[in-house]
C-alpha cells in the first residue's frame, strides 16, 4: 500500500494548530523546533546517528499531550479527517524507530494518561491507563503486595501502552510470559476516533480475538489508551543458580530440557562465550571463560527447592560447572546495567540487536550461520557478533544477538548504507534458518520492509484489516510494512499539499 500522505502546507499547518489548541488548550500543543526534535528520536541507531552527525531527522509538525481518552479521540478524528499522520508516543525507549514521524504529522504523547483505575484483589487484576510508566505502575503495585512481573530494561521509561504495542518481553518472561500474555483486555481509540473495548476476557469462543489484533500493532490499527492486566502476588522467595558450560550446544540443551520438563524457572539466560567474555565479565567484574547460564526461581519455598533440585540435576548431567549462587544474585542486581551507561552499547560505535525466535531444532544453526556470515562479510569493519538467549518457551527460544562495529564510517550516508546492509543480511539469514523477524522489540520502521517477506501471502490479512480500519493510512504510517517505505535519509522531500 503506497502512501498518499503529503507534508502540510504552511496554511494547513496554521489551521491545524488552531484546531488542536481548540481541542486541547495551548499548553498541550507544541511546535517549537526543540520539542519536535526531541520527539524525532528513540533508541533506533539511525535517527540518533543523523542527529549525531548534525544532519536533520524527520520531525513531527506538532506534538500534543492529551489528558483524557476523549481528547485522544478528538485528535485522532481530526487527523483522520485531514489526512494528517498521527504517531503514538509512550516512553520513547523503543529501538526499532516505531515513533519516527517519517511523514511528519502529529506525535501524540500519552503520558498524561497515567492513572491506575482499579486494583481488583479478588481477580488479581489491575486496570491502568496506557501512559503510566512501568516503574510507577510497579511501585504502586508493590505497595499493595503485588507485581506486574514484566521487567524490561526500559522499565524506568517505557509505558504500559508501549509494553503492549510492541509485544514486549521482560526478564521474568520464561515463567510469566510476555506483556501479551498478561493483558486481559484493552481500550482502544480507532482511526475514526471511536473508543472501543475488547471483550473482558482473552479466552473465549465468541469469534476471533480482537485483543491480540491491537496488541503488537504499534499504533497502526489504533491507539491503546487503557489496559486490564493480570498481576501476581510478590513472591515469597526468589533464588538463583548459575553454571558454566564448555559449549553453547550443552547450554542450549540444558535450557531445552528445563523447558520441556515444565519446571517453570522465572529467569533463564544463556550467554555465548563472546558475551560472557566481553559483556558479563566487564559489567559484573568477573573473569569467566565459557558459556554462562543463570537461572532464577521464585514462589513458595518448597516449590523453589524442587525447581532448584531439578535444574541442578539437568545442568550437572550436561557437564555444567555449578558456580556460586552469589553470581546469580550479582547478575540480578546488575541486570539493568547492561543497557545504561557506561555498560550499554553507544556512540561512536555502530551496533544493533537483531533478536529472533527459533525452534530448539534450529537455534544453534541460526546462531552459528549468522555469526559466520556477518563476521566474514564485514571483516573489513572488524564486526563482532555476540548473543545471549533470554526468553524461553516450550517450543523454542529467543536469541538476543547483536553486531558491533567500533569504528564505523563517519559520513552519514555511508554509515546509513552500511547499517541497513548489515541489518538486511542478518535478518534475512535468521528467516532462512527458521527464525522470525523479532521477539520483543517490535517491527517499527527498521524491519517494516521485511514484513511481506516474513508473512508471504498471509500479509494480505494484516493489510486488509489496516485498509478497513485506516483507509487514509494516517495511523503511524511506514510501520509494520504499511504505507510503503518512507524516505531513508533526513527529512521529507515531497511537494507540500494540504
N, C-alpha and C positions, 0 to 999 in steps of 0.2 A: 504494500500500500504506500504509494508515494505521497509525500506531504504537500498540501496546497497552502501551508501556512506562510505568510509573508510578514516581514517586520512592520511594526506600527509606524505610520506616518506621524509627523510632528503634531498635526491637528488631531489625529486619533489618539495620540498619547495624552494630549491635554484633556480631551473629553473623558478618557478612561480614568485619569487621575481624579477628575471631578466626581465621577460616578463612584469610584472606590472610597473617596473621602465621605461622600454622602452615606454610603452603606456602613462604613466602619469608624469614621471620625479621622481627623487629620493626624492624630497621634498613632494611628495604626497603619499608615501608608508611608512608605519610604521610597525615595527615588534618587537620593544623593549618590554620587559615584562610589564613595567608600562603602556604603551599605550594599549596593548592587554587587560590588566586587567581593565583599565578604560572603555573599550567597552564591558565588560562582564556583567555589572550590570545595571539594570534600577530600577524602584521603586518596583518591584516584591520582596516580602519579602524573598523568598528562596535564591536567589543569594546574597542578602545583608546579610542574616544570615550566609551563608557559609563563606563570607569574614570576617564577624564579629567574627566568631569562629576560624579564622586563618586556614581554610581549603582552598582547591583550586577549584575555579569555572571553568566552561568550558570557554575557551577563544578562540578568533579567531586566525588563523595563521598570518593574515595580516589585517591591517586597511588601507583603501585607501580613499582619498578625491579628487574626480574628480572635474574639473572646468566647464565642459560643458556636455551637454547631449550626445555628440558624444563620450566623454571619458567614460561616464557611459555605453554606448552601447558597447564600445570596451572591458571593463572589464567584463561585463555580458557575452559577446560572448566567451571570453577566459575561463571564469569559466565553462560555459556550455560545451565547447569542452573538458575540462579536468575533468569534473565531480566533480568540487570543489564547495562546498556550498557558497552561497552569501547571506548576510544578510543586508537589507537596514537599515540605521540608520538616524533618524531625530534629535530630541532633547534629546532622551534617557530618556524621562519622563513617559513612559508607566508603567503600574502596572501589566501587565499580562505576563511578560517575552517574549514579542514579538521580542526582539532583542537579546535574548540569543543565542550565537553560539553553539548550542547543539552538532553539529558535526564538530566544527572548521570551517575552510574556511576563506572567505574574508568578513569582515564587510565594507560596502560601505556607508560612511558618505556623505550625500547630501548637507550639509550646505553651501558649496561654490556655489551652485546653488541658489542664494539668490536675484535675480534681480526681480523688478517689471517691466514687459514688456510693460504694457499698462493700462491706466485708461480711459475707454470709458464713457464719461458723458452722452451720448445720451441713451445708453442702461443700464447705471449704472452697468457696469461690470469691474472687474479688472483681468488682466492676470498676474500671477506671477509664478516664479519658485518654486518648491516644497521645497527647502531648506531654504526659508526665515522664520524667526521666526514669530510666531503670533503677538508678541508685535511690532516688527519692521514694519510689514505689517500694523498693526492697526495705529501706529503713522503716517506713511506715508499717509494713507487714511484720517485720522483726519485732517491733514494739508490742505487737499483739501475739507474738509467739508463732508467726507463720513466715513462709518464704515463697517467693516465686523462683523456683530453682533453675533460673536461666541466667547464668553469669558469663556474658560475653566479655571480651576485652574492652568493649566500648560501653560497659555498664554505666560509667560516670557521665556519659554524654548522650548515648542513644536513647530514644524514646520508645514507649510501648508500641506505638504505631510503626516505628522503624523496625522493631523486632519482627512484627508480623508482615510488613511489606516485603521483606527480603527472606522470609522463612529462616530466621536466624537460629544459630546453634550457640549454646553456652557450654561452659566447662562440664556441667553435670548432665549433658545430653544422653550419655550412654545409659543412665538409669531413668531419667525423667522425660526424655525426648526433647525435641526442638520446640521453638515457640509455636509452631503449627500444631503440635501435639497437646499443648497446654491451653489453647484457646477453645472456648465453647461456643461463643457467638460474637458477632461484631455489628456495630452500627457503621453505615457507610453513606457518604454523600455521593450520589451518582453523577455522571457528567451533565445531566439535565438539571441538577440541583435538588432532585428528590432525596429525601432522607429515608433510608430503609434499615431494617434489622434482619439478619439471618435468623433461622429457627433457633430456639433457645438451647437446643442440644445438638451436638455434632453427629451423633449416631442415630440414624432413623432409616425408614424405608419410604419416606414421603418424597420420592423423586431424587434426582441428583442433588448433591450437597452444594449449596451456594457458598457456604462458608469458605471452603478452600479455593473457590473461584477468585475471591478477593484477597485472601491471604497469599502473599507471594506475587501479587500483580503489580507491585511497585508504583502504585498510583496511576496506572494506565486504564484501569476499569472504574476507578472511583477513589475517594479518599476515606480511609478508615479514621473514624473520629472517637470511637469508644469500643471497648472490648471486655468481655467477661472471661476471666482466666481461672483455671484450676490452680489452687495454691496448696502447699503442703505445710504440715507442722515442722518446725525446726527439728532436725534430727537429734535423737538422744545421744548419739555418739558418732564421731567421724574418725576414721583411721586410714592410714596409708601403708602400703608396702612397695618396695622398689626392687628391680632386678636389672642385671646387666647380661645381655646375650652376646654370643660370639658372632651371630649373623642376623641379618634382617629377616631371613626366612624363618628362623626359630622364633623370633619375637612376634611375627605375624601369625604363626601357627598357634602360639600361646594365646594371642588375642582371639583367634577364631574359636578355639576350644572353650575359652571362658564365655564367649557369647553363645555358642551353641549348647552349652550346658545350662544356660539360663541362670547363671549365678547372679547377675544383676549388679555389677560394680557401678558406682556413681561416676567415677572418672577412670579412664584408661588412655594413657598417652604413650606412644612408642616413638622414640627419636632415632632416625638413622644415624650412622656413625658420624657423618659430617655435621649434623645438627647437634649431636652430643658434644662434639669437639668444639665447634665454633660458636654455638649459642648457649647451650646448657652450662658448660664449664665456665664460660665467661660471666654469665649472669649470676650463677649460684656459687661461683668461686670454687669449682671442683677441678679434678684432673682425671676424669674418667676416659677410658678408651673402649669403645664397643657400642652396642645398641642398647640404649637406656629405656626402661619401661617403668612408669609409675602408675599404680592402681589405687583408687580410693574406694572405700566402702562406708556406708552410713546407714543408720537406723537404730534398732534396739540392739543392745549388747550381745545377746545370744545369737541373733541373726548375723551380726557382723563377725562374730567368732567363726561361724560356719563358712561364711564367704571367704574370710581370710585363709582358712584351712584349705579350702578347695583351690583357691587361686595359687597358693604356695605349692600345692601338690602338682598342679599343671606346669607351672613355670620351672620348678626344680626338675621335673621329669623331662623337660626340654633343655636341660643343662644351663638354665639360667642361674646366675650367681646372685643370691639374695644380698641386698645392701641394707644399710641401717634404715629403720623407719624414719629416722630424723631427716633423711634426704627427701622422703616424700612430703613431710611437713614443710621442709625448706622450699620445695617446689611450690606447694600450695600458697605459702605466704608471699612468694615472689611471682606468682603466675601472671600478674599484670605487667610486671617489669619488662617482659619480653616485647611489649607493644608501646612502651612510652620511653622517652629519652631518659638516660642515654643508651638504653638497651635495644631500642627499636631500630629497624632499617630506616634510613632517611637520606636526604640530600647531603652531599652531592652524588650519592650512589643512584644507579638505576636499579629498580627492583620490582617484583610483582609476585603476588600469591595466586597461583593457578589451580586452586583446590578442585578436586573432583571426587566422585563417588565411584566405587567399583566393587564387584563381587569378590569373594575370597579367592576364587579360582584364577582371577586375572590381575589382582592388585600388585603382586610382586613384578610381573612382567611390565605392567604400566609404569611402575617406578623405574625399573632398570632401563626400559626403552627410552623413556622421556629424558632421563639423566644422560644417557649416551648421546642421543640426538642433539640435545641442546648444548651440552658441553663441547661436543665435537664441532657442531655447526658454527658456534660462536667462540671458538678457541681464541680467535684474534682479539676478542674483547675480554678474555680471561673470565668467561661466565662461570659462576659456581651454581650448582643445583643442590638444594638441601630439602629435606622433607621430614615431617612427623605425621603420625596417624592418630587422630584425636577424637573422632566421633564414630562410634561403633554400633553396628546393627546385627541382627541375627543372620542377615544375608550378605553382609559385606562391611566395608569401612571407608571412611573419608580420608583422603590423602591431602594434607596441607603442605603443598610443595611450593617452593619459591626459587626464583632465579635472582642472582645478584651480579651486577657489574659495577665495580668500584670506580672505574674511570670511563664513563660514557661520553659520547660526543657532546660538545658544548653548544654547537649550533642547533637551535630549536627544531628546525625541520628534519635535520639528520637524526637527532635524538628521537623525535616522534616516529620517524620511519623505522628505526631500529627497534624501538619499544613495541610497535604494533606488529612487526615481523616476528619477533620472539613470541609474542602472545599468540598469534595465529598458528605458528608452528607447534607451540606447546599444547594448546587446547585441541588442535586437530589430532595431535598424537594421542591425547587422552581419549578422544572419541574413537580413534582407530583401535585402541587397546581395550575397548569395552567400558570406558568411563563415560560420564556425562559432564555437561558444561560446568556445573558448580554445585556446591553443597550448602553453603550458608551465606555467602557474601552477596548473592543475587546476580542478576544479569546486567542491569543498568545500561549504560552506553557502551561499556567496554566489550561486552560479549553479545551485544544486540545483533550484530551481523551474522552470528553463527546459530541463531535460534532456528531458522528454517532448516539448516543442515542437521541440527540436533533432532528436530521433530519430524522431518520429512513431510509426508502427506498429512500427518496429524496437525500440522501447524494451521491448516485451514480452519480447524475448530476454534483455536485461540483467536485467530484473525476475524472469524465470523462473529464471535462474541464482542470483540473490540468494535467492529463496524456497527453492530446493532446498538451498543451502549453509547458509543462516542463517534457518531458518524462524521463529525468535523475534525476528529483526530487531535483535539486540543489537550487531552489529559496526558501530561508528561511525554510529549512526542519524542521519538527517536530511541525509546527504551523498549526492551523485550522484543525487538525485531519489528516493532510497529512504526509506521510513518516514515519508512525509508531511513537512510543514513544521513545525518546532518553533516555539515562541513567539518573536516577533520582538523583544520587549522584554527587559528584565533579568529573570533568574531564572526559576523554574518555578512554575506555579500549580496543577498537578493535585493531587487529593487523594492523600495518601500511602497507599501499599499495599506489601505485601511481595512 
